[in-house]
Amino acid sequence: MARFPGRSWAPSASGATGSAGSSGGRPHGRLQLPRAKRPWPVRHRSVAGQVFALQVLVVLLLVAAAALALVVQSHTDADREARSRSVAVAQTFANSPGIVEALRSPDPSAILQPKAQAARAASGVDFIIVLNDDGIRYTHPDPSQIGQKFIGTYLPALHGQVVIERSTGTLGPGIQAVVPVYAPDGSVPGLVSAGITVEKVSSAGERQLPVVLGTAAGAVGLATLGTALISRRLRRQTHGLGPAEMTRMYEHHAAVLHAVREGVLIVGADGLLLLCNDEARRLLDLPPDAEGRPVTELGLEPAPEELLTANRPVTDEVVLAGERLLAVNVRLTDQVGGPPGCVATLRDSTELLALSGRAEGAQRRLRLLYDAGVTVGSSLDVTRTAEELAQVAVPRFADFVTVDLADQVLTGEEPPPGTSLGRMRRVALAGIRDNAPFYPVDTVLDVVPATPLAGALHSGESGLEPWLARSPEWREQDPERSVRVLAYGVHSMVRVPLRARGVLLGVARFWRADRPEPFEADDLVLAEELVAHAAVCIDNARRYTREHAMAVTLQHSLLPRNLPPQSALDVAHRYLPAQAGVGGDWFDVIPLPGARVALVVGDVVGHGLHAAATMGRLRTAIHNFSTLDLPPDELLGHLDDLVNRIDQDEAGSGEGAALTGATCLYAIYDPVARRCTLASAGHPPPAVVGPDGRVVFPELATGPPLGLAVLPFENVEFDLSEGSRLVLYTDGLVEDRERDIGEGLELLRAALTGPPRTPDQTCADVLGAMLPERPLDDIALLVARTRVLAPDQVAEWEVPPEPAAVGAVRAEVAERLAAWGLDEAAFVTELILSELVTNAIRYGTGPIRVRLLRDRALICEVSDGSSTSPHLRYAATTDEGGRGLFLVAQFADRWGTRYTATGKVIWTEQPLE
């Protein structure tokens, strides 16, 4: 702080002990600085003057910014106006009467040149040029340029677009626009270009500049008036003291504050340390930048920190701060109209050594409670929480700790109603040694009535046994083991029931053996606080275990129990729920007509019951859509519509969180053509393992997730050799917090590369190589090894579109069935084919084909080039027709229609048993 020569005579903090007899001194021992050592004279401006200078600077900056903004806005407005005027003039001239006839006349320039010049003069633009479709000028302000090639972009205008571009000509930067001239038949016989320089377009910004300058002058005047008023008010509030007098007063106070041998601190109402002297820094080991920081961030011991932030008066309270005992006094500063906060004084009272032991013990207890609050309950696992309680108390509080809980708590259920437990299970045991004679973990304990343990469980009250050898009642629980416990050296015990929300969960017991001192009443209070916190954490873990088990049960009930029988693929699967919560991953294997099989994997965004229930709805919807025999892209499109409706319904009802999306991969494998068709909705690509062990990830047109799609999905097709493995999975397998999806895909490639393996062995190898220790997301894995229908299991015929061809087809089909040993099915098959082929000839279009497949069932397919689907109807007794499809439906086990790119296929299936 500046010191004013000739007026300030107070010494600095370091020179506050000067004597009255010093040379050149003033009365009362005040030291006058020698004139040669005074600072260079400085003219100090008043606070009001500084505020006025700052206001003027701010006004000037605002005026400069406003002027700059007006200039920029002026240029922007001029450019926009030039564009608008050039386009308007060009379009007006292009739509003027007679221009089309002039363009098609023998001499367009003779007609259009005068009109263009007149329009240019009237509109104020620089030029209006008429072009033909080859860019040759018909008009120009300079007649010598007529017939020359137009300079600029005009081709897009031939296709109906308006071209606007910036150009730099002889008159300066400008804007030119090119618009098409439309003939009545919609053609474009020519173009019109108009341009104007930017400088010709005026802006309103230039007219606003005087207003800005006038406003600035008014602001300076107001600042002058305000500064005068502020100066008068400051003089009244400071009682006429100027900056020099206030500086001198501050230096006097600082000298006294740092000279006293007692710590002084001033804390504001918001908990900030406003001031502290050198002694307070020494006693509390405060950092150099302590002033201005919250008291809670200074690293103080808990006791002095609590006193400084309690906002209450304190008189000579002794607290431990490091190795010092401090006597603390606190007084509030707002008692007589002062500012809110407090002033604290500290005195070093280390001579009170008798109190140090108790303070140290209290500190250890506080640290133990703090560590327990941080450690116990770090996971939502009942057993782990009980182990954390036992571990945090050993060896700082007890030598051994045992925790026993009711069996219902371990499974997530609530213990039976009542005030006592008859049976418990040991879930945690911790101690300073491993050979203690206590019941091991997982031992079932039957509580003996009329024992202290039974009484504590019945009443819910804690118990203290300071000397076990003098208390024979506790031995009745297990006399033989009690003798062993006493012989081991255990001499004291604290018993605290675990209760939460009024429910008795179990009991925790603390034992001492190596420590000679027994448990006391203060130790019982500490044990109760430890157990109370642990009981709440165990109950939360129990409730989470119950909800997690319900969600897992729901999810497993919604997933496929057994895969359906089919011959196209050899399939194995794995599903692993996340340990932190149930997700919405699923998979499916769906048989399709024509011996084809659909493979599905998907993942609903989110976790919990909502995700599992949504997964079940989507899986059911896919089963329903697959009966329509849709291609993968169309099926995902229908599924996307369903997700959108679900999202809208849930968002509108307000009963739950709206669905944010789901991913899905849908693939169809045809064992006859050895072709796989798939589409993806935001899902990772599958892995294809060839018979030689080479792994590839097909390039997919991966669409957005379901519920977020804005573009249609796309199919991808590729051929698969017999014995190839198709690996489908969810992102929980390849992506987590520690690795991205690229690294996960490379790990998957390494796990799949190698000699041929069965699908089941492939699942085991992949999970063994990639499964994290604690999965944070669900994992669904589906491995399918391809099979191919042998050529002797497939028969095809081309059918001429003639009714007489039906008999020939029937004969060939009967012959093939006889070769397959299916003579018993010949009659029904001929009847079905006669009806289907006759309908194709009568109502469809060529080409007409018949295909027989001998798989798990006999499949008959009749295809034609028509997309009209037959419908089953019931004929009346007087109708002569309409019974064909009814008979087909009666004799066939299943029948249906699927559409192809060239028509449709009507198929039937007949069991071969």
Stockholm file with secondary structure:
# STOCKHOLM 1.0

chainA/1-913         MARFPGRSWAPSASGATGSAGSSGGRPHGRLQLPRAKRPWPVRHRSVAGQVFALQVLVVLLLVAAAALALVVQSHTDADREARSRSVAVAQTFANSPGIVEALRSPDPSAILQPKAQAARAASGVDFIIVLNDDGIRYTHPDPSQIGQKFIGTYLPALHGQVVIERSTGTLGPGIQAVVPVYAPDGSVPGLVSAGITVEKVSSAGERQLPVVLGTAAGAVGLATLGTALISRRLRRQTHGLGPAEMTRMYEHHAAVLHAVREGVLIVGADGLLLLCNDEARRLLDLPPDAEGRPVTELGLEPAPEELLTANRPVTDEVVLAGERLLAVNVRLTDQVGGPPGCVATLRDSTELLALSGRAEGAQRRLRLLYDAGVTVGSSLDVTRTAEELAQVAVPRFADFVTVDLADQVLTGEEPPPGTSLGRMRRVALAGIRDNAPFYPVDTVLDVVPATPLAGALHSGESGLEPWLARSPEWREQDPERSVRVLAYGVHSMVRVPLRARGVLLGVARFWRADRPEPFEADDLVLAEELVAHAAVCIDNARRYTREHAMAVTLQHSLLPRNLPPQSALDVAHRYLPAQAGVGGDWFDVIPLPGARVALVVGDVVGHGLHAAATMGRLRTAIHNFSTLDLPPDELLGHLDDLVNRIDQDEAGSGEGAALTGATCLYAIYDPVARRCTLASAGHPPPAVVGPDGRVVFPELATGPPLGLAVLPFENVEFDLSEGSRLVLYTDGLVEDRERDIGEGLELLRAALTGPPRTPDQTCADVLGAMLPERPLDDIALLVARTRVLAPDQVAEWEVPPEPAAVGAVRAEVAERLAAWGLDEAAFVTELILSELVTNAIRYGTGPIRVRLLRDRALICEVSDGSSTSPHLRYAATTDEGGRGLFLVAQFADRWGTRYTATGKVIWTEQPLE
#=GR chainA/1-913 SS CCCCTTTCCCCCGGGTTCCTTSTTCCGGGCCCCCGGGSCCCCCCCCHHHHHHHHHHHHHHHHHHHHHHHHHHHHHHHHHHHHHHHHHHHHHHHHTSTTHHHHHTSSCHHHHHHHHHHHHHHHHTCSEEEEEETTCBBSCCSSGGGTTSBCCSCCHHHHTTCCEEEEEEETTEEEEEEEEEECCTTSCCCEEEEEEEEGGGSCCTHHHHHHHHHHHHHHHHHHHHHHHHHHHHHHHHHTTTCCHHHHHHHHHHHHHHHHHSSSEEEEEETTSBEEEECHHHHHHHTCCTTCTTSBGGGSCCCHHHHHHHHSCSCEEEEEEEETTEEEEEEEEESCTTSCCSEEEEEEEECTTCGGGHHHHHHHHHHHHHHHHHHHHTTSSSCHHHHHHHHHHHHTTTTCSEEEEEECHHHHTTCCCCSSSCCSEEEEEEEEESSSCCCSCCTTCEEECCTTSHHHHHHHHCCCEEESCGGGCGGGGGGCHHHHHHHHHHTCCEEEEEEEEETTEEEEEEEEEESSCSSCCCHHHHHHHHHHHHHHHHHHHHHHHHHHHHHHHHHHHHHHSCSSCCCCSSEEEEEEEECCSSCCCEEEEEEEECSTTCEEEEEEEESSCSHHHHHHHHHHHHHHHHHHTTTCCHHHHHHHHHHHHHHHHHHHHHHCSSCCCCCEEEEEEEEETTTTEEEEEEESCCCCEEECTTSCEECCCCCCBCCBTSCCSCCCCEEEECCTTCEEEEECHHHHCBTTBCHHHHHHHHHHHHCSSCCCHHHHHHHHHHHHCCSSCSSCEEEEEEEECCCCGGGEEEEEECSSTTHHHHHHHHHHHHHHHTTCGGGHHHHHHHHHHHHHHHHHHSCSCEEEEEEESSEEEEEEEESCCCCCCCCCCCTTCSSCCHHHHHHHHSSEEEEEEETTEEEEEEEEECC
#=GC SS_cons         CCCCTTTCCCCCGGGTTCCTTSTTCCGGGCCCCCGGGSCCCCCCCCHHHHHHHHHHHHHHHHHHHHHHHHHHHHHHHHHHHHHHHHHHHHHHHHTSTTHHHHHTSSCHHHHHHHHHHHHHHHHTCSEEEEEETTCBBSCCSSGGGTTSBCCSCCHHHHTTCCEEEEEEETTEEEEEEEEEECCTTSCCCEEEEEEEEGGGSCCTHHHHHHHHHHHHHHHHHHHHHHHHHHHHHHHHHTTTCCHHHHHHHHHHHHHHHHHSSSEEEEEETTSBEEEECHHHHHHHTCCTTCTTSBGGGSCCCHHHHHHHHSCSCEEEEEEEETTEEEEEEEEESCTTSCCSEEEEEEEECTTCGGGHHHHHHHHHHHHHHHHHHHHTTSSSCHHHHHHHHHHHHTTTTCSEEEEEECHHHHTTCCCCSSSCCSEEEEEEEEESSSCCCSCCTTCEEECCTTSHHHHHHHHCCCEEESCGGGCGGGGGGCHHHHHHHHHHTCCEEEEEEEEETTEEEEEEEEEESSCSSCCCHHHHHHHHHHHHHHHHHHHHHHHHHHHHHHHHHHHHHHSCSSCCCCSSEEEEEEEECCSSCCCEEEEEEEECSTTCEEEEEEEESSCSHHHHHHHHHHHHHHHHHHTTTCCHHHHHHHHHHHHHHHHHHHHHHCSSCCCCCEEEEEEEEETTTTEEEEEEESCCCCEEECTTSCEECCCCCCBCCBTSCCSCCCCEEEECCTTCEEEEECHHHHCBTTBCHHHHHHHHHHHHCSSCCCHHHHHHHHHHHHCCSSCSSCEEEEEEEECCCCGGGEEEEEECSSTTHHHHHHHHHHHHHHHTTCGGGHHHHHHHHHHHHHHHHHHSCSCEEEEEEESSEEEEEEEESCCCCCCCCCCCTTCSSCCHHHHHHHHSSEEEEEEETTEEEEEEEEECC
//
